[in-house]
Amino acid sequence: MKRTILVLMVLFVLLADIAVAAPKKRPKVVVTELENKGTSMKVATPDWIKTYTANGISKVQANYKDMYCVIGEETGVNKQFVLAWADNFSAQQRIGAMLRTNIASEYQARVTGIAQSSGGANSSQAAGAGSGEYKQEINNVINAIVNVSYSGAQREADWWSLRRRYDPDQKGVYSDEYTAYVLYLFPKAELNRQIARALETSVSADSALYQITIDIARSLLTKSFDFLGAGNLEAPETPAQTAAEKRTITAGGPTGTMIIRNNSNGTGSIMSMVKIYSGYEAKGEAVLTYDKPVLGGQQADWSLAEGIYTVEVFLNGARESQQPGLVGSGRTTIGVTGGNTFVADFSGGSISSFTKRN
């Protein structure tokens, strides 16, 4: 009898451990299209939309050898608002954001390379000192070229879609959103020439950045540098997640990567806090709070389990610990899928919609 009781107790403990260790069930993300621009006329969704929504802009770009692709995207619950946004979308603004991100990244890489090649045993310190020394000059150059008006944009096409996101295990819980897309094309050779010219005239011959700037301009003209590429900014001083935290999340199942790039100029627009909520609203307890500064010209990234999240951003020193119930300066919703990377831009307190990079 004692042996039977002992066996039952051991089984009870094992079952309890299994129950505790069992991973929390994650919400399923199901997205279905309810309607689109072509529904009433029975027009099929164009290939560029299918490619963009499935694989990101880099795959669309691959289909336009001699043109740069710029795709504007806006999501909202109000159809008229979204369509009005599409009518007024400016490719110039998106070009400016891409220039700020990608050319800043190119400058940073070249400055760091020069510093490391001349730094000897202290190459890491030299790289840090070099990038800091040039940072203001780089900002001045980028501000100059971003403010240039570039010509040659051709509005190629537009589209809109009404989609529903829901978890099939939660009846009656869903989110309907309209998304508008606008495709602009720029002749590569012509736009590269304009940007190269803007770079060359943005620095004086006695500037410490002169030769680097001329080299970047030449690389544009020889097509060895694609300024509309993916583009990464430098990381913030404190990583958004530690390596151990990322391993823990990855061990639980499929994960995706979320990147927010602060495209704001200098320190005038700091992303001071990010809160990530599970589901369609910024309610309840956040699943993740990052309250370290992400300065202009920096980006932060997070690994997230598959699911639907609402992302809330805060501007210039805003902290919930100092102001309970504080509302962020901007928010957006993202559906994370395993193995994919999603990117959004923060500027002036607002956050763009997330787009899939790969």
Wavefront OBJ file of the C-alpha trace (Angstrom):
o trace
v 0.000 0.000 0.000
v 2.839 2.401 0.860
v 4.508 1.661 -2.471
v 1.250 2.458 -4.333
v 0.874 5.767 -2.496
v 4.499 6.654 -3.215
v 4.082 5.937 -6.943
v 0.924 8.070 -7.092
v 2.706 10.948 -5.345
v 5.611 10.803 -7.806
v 3.176 10.797 -10.766
v 1.325 13.775 -9.271
v 4.580 15.773 -8.936
v 5.634 14.927 -12.506
v 2.274 15.944 -13.923
v 2.364 19.203 -11.955
v 5.827 19.996 -13.339
v 4.656 19.303 -16.887
v 1.655 21.584 -16.401
v 3.858 24.402 -15.107
v 6.432 23.951 -17.883
v 3.859 23.812 -20.685
v 4.221 26.906 -22.843
v 1.414 29.421 -22.811
v -0.792 29.077 -25.861
v -0.120 31.860 -28.298
v -2.828 33.557 -30.334
v -3.011 32.424 -33.934
v -2.747 35.084 -36.576
v -5.157 34.632 -39.456
v -5.493 37.348 -42.077
v -8.196 37.251 -44.719
v -8.995 39.802 -47.391
v -12.618 40.963 -47.441
v -12.447 43.406 -50.355
v -9.997 45.312 -52.537
v -9.850 47.948 -55.261
v -10.598 45.404 -57.976
v -13.452 43.526 -56.291
v -16.378 45.382 -57.865
v -14.877 45.189 -61.388
v -13.487 41.673 -60.893
v -9.929 42.893 -61.478
v -7.229 40.597 -60.060
v -4.732 41.846 -57.507
v -1.652 43.094 -59.428
v 1.591 41.160 -59.198
v 3.506 44.010 -57.513
v 1.047 43.973 -54.615
v 1.258 40.190 -54.259
v 5.057 40.356 -54.275
v 5.243 43.295 -51.874
v 2.843 41.905 -49.263
v 4.458 38.458 -49.388
v 8.148 39.330 -49.655
v 8.728 43.060 -49.167
v 9.975 45.831 -51.427
v 13.321 44.184 -52.235
v 11.520 41.503 -54.266
v 9.466 44.133 -56.095
v 12.671 46.018 -56.866
v 14.115 42.870 -58.447
v 11.462 43.133 -61.181
v 12.482 46.684 -62.160
v 16.105 46.504 -63.282
v 16.619 50.130 -64.331
v 14.174 51.781 -61.945
v 14.034 52.506 -58.225
v 10.792 51.419 -56.576
v 9.217 53.483 -53.832
v 6.076 52.104 -52.209
v 3.987 54.177 -49.849
v 1.750 52.272 -47.454
v -0.839 53.496 -44.953
v -3.261 51.536 -42.783
v -6.360 52.696 -40.922
v -9.933 51.817 -40.049
v -11.382 54.717 -42.081
v -11.456 54.027 -45.807
v -11.800 57.658 -46.884
v -8.869 58.724 -44.720
v -6.633 55.977 -46.133
v -7.568 56.750 -49.734
v -7.048 60.480 -49.177
v -3.606 59.703 -47.811
v -2.816 57.706 -50.962
v -3.937 60.598 -53.182
v -1.579 62.969 -51.355
v 1.359 60.604 -50.872
v 4.685 62.211 -51.762
v 7.474 60.017 -53.026
v 9.847 62.862 -52.145
v 9.170 62.332 -48.434
v 9.874 58.611 -48.662
v 13.042 59.244 -50.679
v 14.191 61.605 -47.923
v 13.636 58.969 -45.229
v 15.499 56.329 -47.253
v 18.371 58.694 -47.921
v 18.635 59.572 -44.238
v 18.749 55.917 -43.226
v 20.884 54.364 -45.917
v 23.419 57.076 -46.617
v 23.888 57.613 -42.866
v 24.609 53.887 -42.614
v 27.071 54.122 -45.530
v 28.889 57.077 -43.943
v 29.076 55.245 -40.617
v 30.552 52.129 -42.225
v 33.189 54.102 -44.139
v 34.181 56.289 -41.176
v 34.461 53.234 -38.935
v 36.544 51.419 -41.558
v 38.982 54.324 -41.842
v 39.257 54.666 -38.063
v 39.879 50.942 -37.588
v 42.479 50.802 -40.359
v 44.465 53.578 -38.676
v 43.757 52.622 -35.072
v 46.176 49.707 -34.694
v 45.788 47.937 -31.376
v 43.154 50.431 -30.286
v 41.044 50.122 -33.423
v 37.739 49.805 -31.509
v 38.434 53.000 -29.581
v 39.547 54.728 -32.765
v 36.355 53.702 -34.557
v 34.211 55.074 -31.743
v 36.141 58.322 -31.569
v 36.090 58.701 -35.357
v 32.351 58.195 -35.686
v 31.698 60.661 -32.859
v 33.988 63.263 -34.389
v 32.213 63.113 -37.769
v 28.652 62.696 -36.540
v 27.630 66.356 -36.689
v 29.207 66.787 -40.116
v 27.397 63.689 -41.376
v 24.099 65.075 -40.052
v 24.738 68.373 -41.841
v 25.431 66.620 -45.154
v 22.376 64.373 -44.866
v 20.108 67.293 -43.957
v 21.342 69.081 -47.071
v 20.690 66.212 -49.483
v 17.342 65.266 -47.894
v 16.041 68.787 -48.520
v 16.871 68.683 -52.232
v 13.854 68.310 -54.517
v 14.456 65.294 -56.766
v 12.683 65.085 -60.117
v 11.688 62.178 -62.321
v 9.200 60.311 -60.107
v 6.497 58.440 -62.009
v 3.338 57.350 -60.209
v 2.977 53.866 -61.623
v 0.017 52.348 -59.768
v -2.042 52.291 -56.582
v -4.184 49.758 -54.752
v -6.165 49.293 -51.575
v -7.272 46.294 -49.559
v -9.625 45.631 -46.655
v -8.289 42.845 -44.448
v -9.470 41.172 -41.275
v -7.026 39.889 -38.650
v -8.393 37.420 -36.115
v -7.681 34.462 -33.874
v -9.960 31.548 -34.875
v -10.009 30.358 -31.259
v -11.572 33.634 -30.078
v -14.942 34.149 -31.738
v -15.966 37.740 -32.236
v -12.448 39.130 -31.667
v -11.065 40.669 -34.845
v -9.706 43.843 -36.409
v -10.686 45.213 -39.850
v -8.252 47.626 -41.477
v -7.923 49.316 -44.842
v -4.440 49.517 -46.357
v -3.553 51.768 -49.287
v -0.468 51.252 -51.455
v 1.128 53.638 -53.941
v 3.938 52.595 -56.305
v 6.349 55.207 -57.663
v 9.186 54.496 -60.084
v 12.376 56.544 -60.539
v 14.858 56.006 -63.395
v 17.944 54.772 -61.541
v 20.580 56.536 -63.627
v 18.828 59.904 -63.396
v 18.130 59.752 -59.646
v 21.653 58.512 -58.881
v 23.027 61.448 -60.844
v 20.895 63.924 -58.887
v 21.860 62.446 -55.508
v 25.555 62.296 -56.447
v 25.403 65.952 -57.450
v 23.704 66.853 -54.158
v 26.418 64.987 -52.231
v 29.263 66.663 -54.097
v 27.890 70.148 -53.457
v 27.109 69.513 -49.781
v 30.722 69.538 -48.544
v 33.672 71.855 -49.052
v 37.057 70.633 -50.241
v 38.600 71.238 -46.795
v 35.994 69.130 -44.965
v 37.131 65.992 -43.148
v 34.278 64.212 -44.929
v 35.151 65.468 -48.406
v 36.866 62.345 -49.770
v 34.349 59.970 -48.157
v 31.491 61.969 -49.670
v 33.068 61.991 -53.125
v 33.605 58.216 -52.874
v 29.931 57.649 -51.994
v 28.874 59.878 -54.898
v 31.096 57.913 -57.286
v 29.743 54.612 -56.016
v 26.232 55.847 -56.829
v 27.277 56.709 -60.374
v 29.033 53.353 -60.872
v 25.999 51.524 -59.419
v 28.062 49.836 -56.695
v 25.867 51.331 -53.944
v 22.075 51.083 -53.919
v 20.830 53.900 -51.693
v 17.325 52.389 -51.605
v 18.585 49.120 -50.138
v 17.490 47.623 -46.831
v 19.590 50.012 -44.760
v 20.471 49.593 -41.101
v 21.237 52.305 -38.586
v 23.564 51.954 -35.607
v 22.242 50.166 -32.527
v 21.330 52.067 -29.329
v 23.728 52.013 -26.399
v 21.539 49.500 -24.525
v 20.248 46.555 -26.632
v 16.485 46.157 -26.741
v 16.815 42.519 -25.668
v 19.727 40.575 -24.270
v 21.003 37.532 -26.137
v 19.604 35.322 -23.367
v 16.145 36.896 -23.679
v 16.143 36.318 -27.434
v 17.196 32.669 -26.967
v 14.368 32.152 -24.475
v 11.772 33.521 -26.889
v 13.150 31.554 -29.841
v 13.091 28.325 -27.822
v 9.311 28.629 -27.434
v 8.508 28.327 -31.152
v 8.556 30.370 -34.380
v 9.632 33.997 -33.958
v 9.964 37.090 -36.117
v 12.057 40.235 -35.797
v 10.650 43.731 -35.317
v 12.866 46.755 -36.064
v 12.073 50.404 -35.336
v 14.423 52.926 -36.956
v 14.594 56.462 -35.581
v 14.935 58.519 -38.757
v 14.695 61.811 -36.879
v 17.475 64.355 -37.121
v 20.036 64.486 -34.297
v 18.756 64.457 -30.729
v 15.667 66.586 -31.328
v 13.387 63.548 -31.551
v 14.337 60.756 -29.163
v 12.300 57.567 -29.003
v 12.381 57.347 -25.222
v 10.204 54.284 -24.635
v 8.523 51.452 -26.548
v 5.681 49.334 -25.164
v 4.500 46.187 -26.936
v 1.065 44.742 -26.150
v -0.416 41.420 -27.205
v -3.497 41.877 -29.388
v -5.109 44.778 -31.193
v -5.143 47.398 -28.446
v -2.721 49.083 -26.036
v -4.560 47.758 -22.990
v -3.616 45.735 -19.941
v -0.039 44.859 -19.125
v 2.538 45.207 -21.881
v 4.354 41.999 -22.805
v 7.515 44.061 -23.273
v 8.613 47.543 -22.212
v 11.866 49.104 -23.426
v 12.606 52.419 -21.723
v 16.095 53.253 -22.954
v 16.671 56.112 -25.428
v 16.903 55.413 -29.156
v 18.440 58.547 -30.637
v 18.079 59.913 -34.152
v 20.151 57.725 -36.470
v 19.739 54.630 -34.294
v 17.492 51.567 -34.463
v 16.337 48.936 -31.986
v 15.163 45.406 -32.711
v 13.200 42.764 -30.827
v 12.531 39.054 -31.302
v 8.820 38.306 -30.859
v 6.782 35.132 -30.902
v 4.286 34.764 -33.735
v 1.171 36.769 -32.978
v -0.591 40.106 -33.234
v 0.869 43.036 -31.306
v 0.138 46.711 -30.763
v 3.293 48.826 -30.574
v 3.230 52.156 -28.725
v 6.110 54.658 -28.935
v 6.971 57.603 -26.687
v 8.747 60.846 -27.544
v 11.543 62.828 -25.844
v 11.977 61.581 -22.294
v 8.407 60.402 -21.686
v 8.392 57.709 -18.976
v 5.399 55.882 -17.543
v 7.162 55.652 -14.168
v 7.092 59.456 -14.019
v 3.619 59.885 -15.508
v 1.295 56.942 -14.720
v -1.232 56.293 -17.473
v 0.866 58.185 -19.997
v -0.270 57.759 -23.600
v 2.366 57.308 -26.285
v 2.951 59.726 -29.143
v 2.141 57.071 -31.739
v 1.041 53.467 -32.117
v 0.541 50.825 -34.784
v -0.419 47.154 -35.083
v 1.812 44.382 -36.409
v 1.184 40.731 -37.245
v 4.463 38.886 -36.607
v 5.124 35.673 -38.535
v 7.992 33.259 -37.992
v 11.263 33.810 -39.811
v 10.351 37.288 -41.099
v 11.642 40.775 -40.328
v 9.311 43.762 -40.050
v 10.534 47.373 -40.158
v 8.894 50.663 -39.161
v 10.252 54.207 -39.021
v 9.920 56.589 -36.064
v 10.064 60.308 -36.810
v 8.834 63.307 -34.859
v 6.937 61.111 -32.413
v 5.006 59.176 -35.050
v 5.549 55.582 -36.134
v 4.901 54.274 -39.639
v 3.190 51.006 -40.496
v 5.459 47.959 -40.376
v 6.574 46.514 -43.690
v 8.066 43.089 -44.252
v 11.702 43.285 -45.272
v 12.309 39.691 -46.396
l 1 2 3 4 5 6 7 8 9 10 11 12 13 14 15 16 17 18 19 20 21 22 23 24 25 26 27 28 29 30 31 32 33 34 35 36 37 38 39 40 41 42 43 44 45 46 47 48 49 50 51 52 53 54 55 56 57 58 59 60 61 62 63 64 65 66 67 68 69 70 71 72 73 74 75 76 77 78 79 80 81 82 83 84 85 86 87 88 89 90 91 92 93 94 95 96 97 98 99 100 101 102 103 104 105 106 107 108 109 110 111 112 113 114 115 116 117 118 119 120 121 122 123 124 125 126 127 128 129 130 131 132 133 134 135 136 137 138 139 140 141 142 143 144 145 146 147 148 149 150 151 152 153 154 155 156 157 158 159 160 161 162 163 164 165 166 167 168 169 170 171 172 173 174 175 176 177 178 179 180 181 182 183 184 185 186 187 188 189 190 191 192 193 194 195 196 197 198 199 200 201 202 203 204 205 206 207 208 209 210 211 212 213 214 215 216 217 218 219 220 221 222 223 224 225 226 227 228 229 230 231 232 233 234 235 236 237 238 239 240 241 242 243 244 245 246 247 248 249 250 251 252 253 254 255 256 257 258 259 260 261 262 263 264 265 266 267 268 269 270 271 272 273 274 275 276 277 278 279 280 281 282 283 284 285 286 287 288 289 290 291 292 293 294 295 296 297 298 299 300 301 302 303 304 305 306 307 308 309 310 311 312 313 314 315 316 317 318 319 320 321 322 323 324 325 326 327 328 329 330 331 332 333 334 335 336 337 338 339 340 341 342 343 344 345 346 347 348 349 350 351 352 353 354 355 356 357 358
